[in-house]
Amino acid sequence: MITSSQLTSKEAIELEDKYGAHNYHPLPVVLDRGEGVYVWDVEGKQYYDFLSAYSAVNQGHCHPRIVRAMTDQASKLTLTSRAFYNSRLGEYEQFITDYFKFDKVLPMNSGAEAVETALKLARKYGYEKMGIAENEAKIIVANGNFHGRTTTIISFSNDQDARKNFGPYTEGFVSIPYNDLQALEQSVKQPGVVAFLVEPIQGEAGVNTPADDYIRKAKEICGQHDVLFIADEIQTGIARTGALLAVCGKCSCEGHCERQAATYTRPDLLILGKALSGGAYPVSAVLADDEIMNVIKPGQHGSTFGGNPIAAAVGMAALKVVSDEHLAQNARKLGDIFRAEMQALVDEFDILRLVRGRGLLNALVINDDEDSSTAWDICVRLKDNGLLAKPTHGNIIRFAPPLVMTEEQLMDCVRIIRETIIEHING
């Protein structure tokens, strides 16, 4: 057997191809270690990470404070299950509910688990508090959404790669166009509607960024019709978009945006994951106030690993890093610079159609159709030139570096992107 210290990139790729399920299509690079904004492959080549594990590594790779919190707790107590109390969970629950200003948190592990948790909470609330007839609850979702790949979640996806041949599908969902307030206004009037589940920015759809007032007005519509507003901030939350939460909208406050910004839209249920651990450990959460959260009673929902001591320690450390290192402010500043630089490229090169995004969650739309290999080919060239990014929806390249990036590093990445585009054009 070949050990990891002996593997070449070719050998590692061949092992995954032979022994692993083919449910992903990675770029041909084998990463071995990371620090801050950088990762290194098994041959020792250094790259800028411009994906951040789909925004899980907002705090940078292997942040020493987060790693220390994890290893310190791992050496003491890792798991008790929820059959018993543990000495870290209550501390974490108090910390995170104060941090985001909700009454209660329900801790889980993966993002998809957290979405499933929010759906169950909304349905149960609808039956027990809104008087919806049993099995008649409906939840509104947006076309182009990505909330995970469980059977229930793919039931309301319009991505055929995610759906095809996985039926029968779960009922009870109403799909409407994203960024369409009129469609939402009509849908909430349907009988049995209990909630609207939405991403403030659709990351997997290609950083599909709605109108500035979309989230605020969507929440107002839900409130007027007594419908719960559920914000999936698994990818957009925790400073990625230049605010602590994307529902903060465009603001310039220097603290926790939800405490200070007039643009803050407070969801009824908030779903978090990914950067909640800084990429060090699977940690997710649903936050809500007592009126909603108290519908869950013992035995009705849970997770063996949800709320374990390591997750609690890591979650607190990760959120403290976001505040102490002013990562939302840095994302906002660098995001403005990055989009301006990318817009200059769009203006210069016909192969680029547009740039969009907020903070350090951005995308370049390639001037080609979704079935083309152009975006993939550019990403392979970017990899060869020392920058890692990944296409989504065929003709879109998502750019999301760790939020600890400096302006000097960002401008070096802009140089790499520009030179790569020129290389691609020249063949």
C-alpha positions as CSV (number, residue, x, y, z in Angstrom):
1,M,0.0,0.0,0.0
2,I,1.2,3.5,-0.9
3,T,1.3,5.9,2.0
4,S,0.3,9.6,1.7
5,S,3.9,10.7,2.2
6,Q,4.9,8.8,-1.0
7,L,2.0,9.7,-3.2
8,T,2.4,11.7,-6.4
9,S,-0.6,13.7,-7.7
10,K,-1.1,11.1,-10.4
11,E,-1.2,8.2,-7.9
12,A,-3.5,10.1,-5.6
13,I,-6.0,10.8,-8.4
14,E,-5.9,7.2,-9.6
15,L,-6.6,5.9,-6.1
16,E,-9.7,8.2,-5.7
17,D,-10.8,7.2,-9.2
18,K,-10.6,3.5,-8.5
19,Y,-11.8,3.3,-4.9
20,G,-14.1,6.3,-4.5
21,A,-17.6,7.0,-5.8
22,H,-17.5,9.3,-8.8
23,N,-19.9,11.9,-7.4
24,Y,-17.4,14.8,-7.9
25,H,-15.4,16.1,-10.8
26,P,-12.4,17.8,-9.1
27,L,-9.7,19.9,-10.8
28,P,-6.6,17.8,-11.4
29,V,-4.7,19.1,-8.3
30,V,-4.0,17.1,-5.1
31,L,-3.7,19.3,-2.1
32,D,-1.6,18.3,0.9
33,R,-1.5,21.3,3.3
34,G,-2.8,24.8,3.7
35,E,-2.1,28.0,5.6
36,G,-4.0,31.2,5.4
37,V,-4.8,32.0,1.7
38,Y,-2.4,29.4,0.4
39,V,-2.5,25.6,-0.3
40,W,0.3,23.3,-1.5
41,D,0.0,20.2,-3.6
42,V,1.8,16.9,-2.8
43,E,4.7,18.0,-5.0
44,G,5.1,21.2,-3.0
45,K,3.7,23.7,-5.5
46,Q,1.9,26.7,-3.9
47,Y,-1.5,28.1,-4.9
48,Y,-3.8,30.8,-3.9
49,D,-7.1,29.2,-2.8
50,F,-9.9,31.1,-4.5
51,L,-12.7,28.8,-3.5
52,S,-12.2,28.5,0.3
53,A,-13.9,25.1,0.4
54,Y,-17.1,26.7,-0.9
55,S,-16.7,29.4,1.7
56,A,-16.1,27.1,4.7
57,V,-12.5,28.5,5.1
58,N,-13.4,32.1,5.5
59,Q,-10.9,32.4,8.4
60,G,-8.1,30.9,6.2
61,H,-6.6,27.5,6.2
62,C,-5.6,26.0,9.5
63,H,-6.2,29.2,11.5
64,P,-4.0,28.6,14.7
65,R,-6.7,29.8,17.1
66,I,-9.3,27.4,15.6
67,V,-6.9,24.5,15.4
68,R,-5.8,25.0,19.0
69,A,-9.4,25.1,20.2
70,M,-10.1,21.8,18.3
71,T,-7.0,20.0,19.5
72,D,-7.3,21.2,23.1
73,Q,-10.8,19.9,23.3
74,A,-10.0,16.7,21.4
75,S,-7.5,15.8,23.9
76,K,-10.0,16.2,26.7
77,L,-13.5,15.0,25.5
78,T,-14.7,14.5,22.0
79,L,-18.2,13.0,22.1
80,T,-20.9,12.2,24.7
81,S,-24.0,12.1,22.4
82,R,-26.9,14.1,23.6
83,A,-27.8,11.4,26.1
84,F,-25.8,13.5,28.6
85,Y,-24.9,17.1,29.1
86,N,-21.4,18.2,28.2
87,S,-19.4,21.0,29.6
88,R,-19.0,23.0,26.3
89,L,-22.4,22.9,24.7
90,G,-24.3,25.3,27.0
91,E,-21.4,27.8,26.8
92,Y,-21.5,27.5,22.9
93,E,-25.2,27.9,22.8
94,Q,-25.1,31.0,24.9
95,F,-22.3,32.4,22.8
96,I,-23.8,31.9,19.4
97,T,-27.3,33.0,20.3
98,D,-25.8,36.2,21.7
99,Y,-23.6,36.6,18.7
100,F,-26.5,36.5,16.3
101,K,-29.3,37.7,18.7
102,F,-31.7,34.8,18.7
103,D,-33.2,33.0,21.7
104,K,-32.1,29.5,20.9
105,V,-29.9,27.3,18.6
106,L,-30.4,23.8,17.4
107,P,-26.9,22.4,16.6
108,M,-26.2,20.0,13.8
109,N,-23.2,19.0,11.7
110,S,-23.6,19.5,7.9
111,G,-25.4,22.2,6.0
112,A,-27.9,19.9,4.5
113,E,-28.8,18.6,8.0
114,A,-29.3,22.2,9.1
115,V,-31.6,22.9,6.2
116,E,-33.6,19.7,6.9
117,T,-33.9,20.9,10.5
118,A,-35.3,24.3,9.5
119,L,-37.8,22.6,7.2
120,K,-39.0,20.4,10.1
121,L,-39.2,23.3,12.4
122,A,-41.2,25.3,9.9
123,R,-43.7,22.5,9.3
124,K,-44.2,21.7,12.9
125,Y,-44.7,25.4,13.7
126,G,-47.2,25.6,10.9
127,Y,-49.3,22.7,12.3
128,E,-49.0,23.6,16.0
129,K,-49.0,27.4,16.0
130,M,-50.6,28.4,12.6
131,G,-53.4,25.9,12.5
132,I,-52.4,24.3,9.2
133,A,-54.1,21.0,8.6
134,E,-51.9,18.0,9.1
135,N,-49.8,17.1,6.0
136,E,-50.9,20.2,4.2
137,A,-47.9,22.5,4.9
138,K,-46.2,24.2,2.0
139,I,-42.8,25.8,1.9
140,I,-41.9,28.3,-0.9
141,V,-38.5,28.0,-2.5
142,A,-36.7,29.7,-5.3
143,N,-35.7,28.3,-8.7
144,G,-31.9,27.9,-9.0
145,N,-31.6,27.1,-5.3
146,F,-29.0,24.9,-3.8
147,H,-29.6,23.8,-0.2
148,G,-27.9,20.4,-0.2
149,R,-28.4,17.0,-1.8
150,T,-30.7,15.0,0.6
151,T,-33.8,13.4,-0.9
152,T,-36.1,16.1,0.5
153,I,-33.9,19.0,-0.7
154,I,-33.4,17.7,-4.2
155,S,-37.2,17.3,-4.4
156,F,-37.5,21.1,-4.8
157,S,-34.4,21.6,-6.9
158,N,-34.6,22.4,-10.6
159,D,-31.1,21.1,-11.2
160,Q,-31.7,17.9,-13.2
161,D,-28.2,16.5,-12.3
162,A,-29.3,16.6,-8.7
163,R,-32.8,15.3,-9.3
164,K,-32.8,12.8,-12.1
165,N,-33.4,9.1,-11.1
166,F,-33.6,9.9,-7.4
167,G,-37.4,10.0,-7.1
168,P,-40.0,9.7,-5.8
169,Y,-39.8,13.2,-4.5
170,T,-41.0,14.8,-1.3
171,E,-44.1,16.9,-1.7
172,G,-45.0,20.2,0.0
173,F,-42.9,22.7,-1.9
174,V,-43.8,25.6,-4.2
175,S,-41.1,26.9,-6.5
176,I,-41.0,30.5,-7.7
177,P,-38.5,32.6,-9.7
178,Y,-35.6,34.0,-7.7
179,N,-35.6,37.8,-7.2
180,D,-39.2,38.0,-8.1
181,L,-41.3,39.8,-5.4
182,Q,-44.5,39.6,-7.4
183,A,-44.2,35.8,-7.6
184,L,-43.6,35.7,-3.8
185,E,-46.6,37.9,-3.2
186,Q,-48.9,35.6,-5.1
187,S,-47.4,32.4,-3.6
188,V,-47.8,33.4,0.1
189,K,-51.5,33.7,-0.5
190,Q,-51.9,30.0,-1.2
191,P,-53.5,28.0,1.6
192,G,-51.1,26.0,3.8
193,V,-48.0,28.1,3.2
194,V,-45.8,28.2,6.3
195,A,-42.4,29.5,5.1
196,F,-40.2,30.9,2.4
197,L,-36.7,29.4,2.2
198,V,-34.2,31.4,0.3
199,E,-30.5,32.1,-0.1
200,P,-29.7,35.8,0.1
201,I,-27.3,35.2,-2.8
202,Q,-27.4,32.0,-4.8
203,G,-23.9,30.7,-4.6
204,E,-24.1,27.4,-6.5
205,A,-26.2,29.1,-9.2
206,G,-23.2,31.2,-10.1
207,V,-23.3,33.9,-7.4
208,N,-26.8,35.0,-8.5
209,T,-27.1,38.3,-6.7
210,P,-30.6,39.8,-6.3
211,A,-31.8,43.4,-6.3
212,D,-30.5,45.3,-3.2
213,D,-34.0,45.5,-1.7
214,Y,-35.1,41.9,-2.5
215,I,-34.4,40.3,0.8
216,R,-35.8,43.2,2.8
217,K,-39.0,43.3,0.8
218,A,-39.3,39.5,0.8
219,K,-39.2,39.4,4.6
220,E,-41.9,42.2,4.7
221,I,-44.2,40.2,2.4
222,C,-43.7,37.1,4.6
223,G,-44.4,39.1,7.7
224,Q,-47.6,40.6,6.2
225,H,-48.9,37.1,5.6
226,D,-47.7,35.4,8.7
227,V,-45.2,33.2,6.8
228,L,-41.9,32.3,8.3
229,F,-38.8,33.8,6.5
230,I,-35.9,31.2,6.5
231,A,-32.5,32.5,5.4
232,D,-30.0,29.9,4.2
233,E,-26.7,31.6,5.0
234,I,-24.6,28.5,4.9
235,Q,-22.4,29.8,2.1
236,T,-23.1,33.6,2.3
237,G,-23.0,34.0,6.1
238,I,-20.2,34.7,8.5
239,A,-18.6,37.7,6.8
240,R,-18.3,36.3,3.3
241,T,-20.3,39.1,1.6
242,G,-18.8,42.0,3.5
243,A,-21.3,41.8,6.4
244,L,-21.7,39.3,9.1
245,L,-24.8,38.0,7.3
246,A,-25.8,38.6,3.7
247,V,-29.3,39.6,5.0
248,C,-27.5,42.7,6.4
249,G,-27.5,44.0,2.9
250,K,-25.1,46.7,1.8
251,C,-24.0,48.5,4.8
252,S,-20.9,50.2,6.2
253,C,-21.1,49.5,9.9
254,E,-18.0,48.4,11.6
255,G,-19.5,46.0,14.2
256,H,-22.0,43.1,14.1
257,C,-24.2,44.3,11.3
258,E,-27.4,42.8,12.7
259,R,-27.0,45.0,15.8
260,Q,-26.4,48.3,14.1
261,A,-27.4,48.4,10.4
262,A,-30.7,49.8,9.4
263,T,-30.6,47.5,6.4
264,Y,-30.6,44.3,8.5
265,T,-33.3,41.9,7.7
266,R,-33.8,39.5,10.6
267,P,-34.9,36.1,9.5
268,D,-37.3,34.0,11.5
269,L,-35.0,31.0,11.1
270,L,-31.3,31.4,10.3
271,I,-29.3,28.5,8.9
272,L,-25.5,28.5,9.3
273,G,-22.7,26.0,8.4
274,K,-19.4,26.0,6.6
275,A,-17.4,28.9,8.1
276,L,-19.1,28.3,11.4
277,S,-16.1,26.1,12.0
278,G,-13.6,27.8,9.8
279,G,-13.4,24.6,7.8
280,A,-11.9,22.7,10.7
281,Y,-14.8,20.4,11.6
282,P,-18.4,19.8,10.5
283,V,-20.5,22.4,12.4
284,S,-23.9,23.7,11.4
285,A,-26.8,25.4,13.3
286,V,-30.3,26.7,13.0
287,L,-31.2,29.7,15.1
288,A,-34.7,31.0,16.0
289,D,-36.6,32.5,18.8
290,D,-38.5,30.6,21.5
291,E,-41.9,30.8,19.8
292,I,-40.5,28.7,16.9
293,M,-37.8,26.6,18.5
294,N,-40.0,25.4,21.4
295,V,-42.2,23.3,19.1
296,I,-39.4,20.7,19.1
297,K,-39.6,18.3,22.0
298,P,-37.4,15.4,23.2
299,G,-37.2,12.6,20.7
300,Q,-38.6,14.6,17.8
301,H,-35.3,15.7,16.2
302,G,-31.6,15.2,16.9
303,S,-28.1,14.1,16.0
304,T,-25.5,12.0,17.8
305,F,-22.7,14.4,16.8
306,G,-24.7,17.6,16.8
307,G,-23.5,19.9,19.6
308,N,-20.5,17.7,20.5
309,P,-17.8,19.3,22.7
310,I,-15.3,19.7,19.8
311,A,-17.9,21.4,17.6
312,A,-18.8,23.7,20.4
313,A,-15.2,24.7,21.0
314,V,-14.4,25.1,17.3
315,G,-17.6,27.1,16.7
316,M,-16.8,29.7,19.4
317,A,-13.2,30.0,18.2
318,A,-14.2,30.5,14.6
319,L,-16.7,33.2,15.4
320,K,-14.3,35.0,17.6
321,V,-11.8,35.1,14.8
322,V,-14.3,36.7,12.5
323,S,-14.9,39.5,15.0
324,D,-11.4,40.0,16.3
325,E,-9.8,40.1,12.8
326,H,-12.6,42.3,11.2
327,L,-13.1,39.8,8.4
328,A,-16.4,41.3,7.3
329,Q,-14.8,44.7,6.8
330,N,-11.9,43.2,4.9
331,A,-14.2,41.3,2.7
332,R,-16.2,44.4,1.9
333,K,-13.1,46.4,1.1
334,L,-11.4,43.8,-1.0
335,G,-14.6,42.8,-2.7
336,D,-15.1,46.3,-4.1
337,I,-11.5,46.3,-5.4
338,F,-11.8,42.9,-6.9
339,R,-15.1,43.6,-8.8
340,A,-13.6,46.8,-10.1
341,E,-10.6,45.0,-11.4
342,M,-12.8,42.2,-12.9
343,Q,-15.0,44.8,-14.5
344,A,-12.0,46.2,-16.2
345,L,-11.2,42.8,-17.6
346,V,-14.8,42.4,-18.8
347,D,-14.5,45.7,-20.6
348,E,-11.2,44.6,-22.2
349,F,-11.9,41.0,-23.2
350,D,-15.0,39.8,-25.2
351,I,-14.6,36.4,-23.7
352,L,-15.9,37.7,-20.4
353,R,-19.6,38.7,-20.2
354,L,-20.0,40.2,-16.7
355,V,-18.9,40.2,-13.1
356,R,-21.3,40.0,-10.1
357,G,-21.2,39.4,-6.4
358,R,-20.9,41.0,-3.0
359,G,-17.9,41.1,-0.6
360,L,-15.6,38.3,-1.5
361,L,-18.2,36.1,-3.0
362,N,-18.0,36.9,-6.8
363,A,-18.3,35.3,-10.2
364,L,-17.1,35.9,-13.7
365,V,-19.6,34.9,-16.4
366,I,-17.9,33.6,-19.4
367,N,-19.2,34.6,-22.8
368,D,-20.1,31.1,-23.9
369,D,-22.9,28.6,-23.3
370,E,-23.3,26.3,-20.3
371,D,-22.3,23.2,-22.3
372,S,-18.9,24.7,-23.3
373,S,-15.6,23.8,-21.7
374,T,-14.4,27.4,-21.7
375,A,-14.7,28.0,-18.0
376,W,-13.2,24.7,-17.1
377,D,-10.3,25.2,-19.4
378,I,-9.7,28.7,-17.9
379,C,-9.7,27.2,-14.4
380,V,-7.2,24.5,-15.4
381,R,-4.9,27.3,-16.7
382,L,-5.5,29.3,-13.5
383,K,-4.4,26.2,-11.6
384,D,-1.2,25.9,-13.7
385,N,-0.5,29.6,-12.9
386,G,-1.0,29.2,-9.2
387,L,-4.6,30.0,-8.5
388,L,-7.4,27.6,-7.7
389,A,-11.0,28.3,-8.7
390,K,-13.9,26.1,-10.0
391,P,-16.6,26.5,-12.6
392,T,-20.3,26.3,-11.8
393,H,-23.1,25.9,-14.2
394,G,-20.7,25.4,-17.1
395,N,-19.9,29.0,-18.0
396,I,-19.4,30.7,-14.6
397,I,-16.2,30.9,-12.5
398,R,-16.8,31.5,-8.8
399,F,-14.1,33.5,-6.9
400,A,-14.2,33.2,-3.1
401,P,-10.8,33.5,-1.4
402,P,-10.3,33.3,2.4
403,L,-11.3,36.6,4.0
404,V,-7.8,36.9,5.6
405,M,-6.4,37.9,2.2
406,T,-4.4,41.1,2.0
407,E,-4.8,43.7,-0.7
408,E,-1.3,42.9,-2.0
409,Q,-2.2,39.2,-2.3
410,L,-5.5,40.1,-4.0
411,M,-3.7,42.2,-6.6
412,D,-1.3,39.4,-7.3
413,C,-4.3,37.2,-7.9
414,V,-5.8,39.8,-10.3
415,R,-2.5,39.7,-12.2
416,I,-2.8,35.9,-12.5
417,I,-6.4,36.0,-13.7
418,R,-5.6,38.6,-16.3
419,E,-2.5,36.8,-17.6
420,T,-4.5,33.5,-17.7
421,I,-7.3,35.1,-19.7
422,I,-4.8,36.4,-22.2
423,E,-3.1,33.0,-22.4
424,H,-6.5,31.3,-23.1
425,I,-7.3,33.8,-25.8
426,N,-4.0,33.3,-27.5
427,G,-4.3,29.6,-27.3
